[in-house]
Amino acid sequence: MYIWAHPSSVIEPMDALFFQSLLRYVSNVTTGKAKLDPFQIMTTQHASATALVWFPRATWLGPLRWWVPWKIQGAFAWVGGLMGYTPVIETYVDREDWEGYVGGKKKA
């Protein structure tokens, strides 16, 4: 699978660290090395400014198809933030990169 992202006008751009930690986490969950944590997934998903669309063929729901999942995801991400979760997962990035990530967030 090939993923290419080039964000430029977002507050916290998704960079290599974001995808590295996300893909390693998903890989470990898939292989049973890590347990799926909905708060971590929703925190990471919310940072990407995307949400799932529920009932895609129910066009009569209009924007509720994405608005409701966005709000639920936001609530999970908010609670995840209170629990100390970040979009980049410390376990899956190098120590130097993690310190740069945390240091960059504190300066902002």
Order of alpha helices (4+ residues) and beta strands (2+ residues): alpha-alpha-alpha-alpha
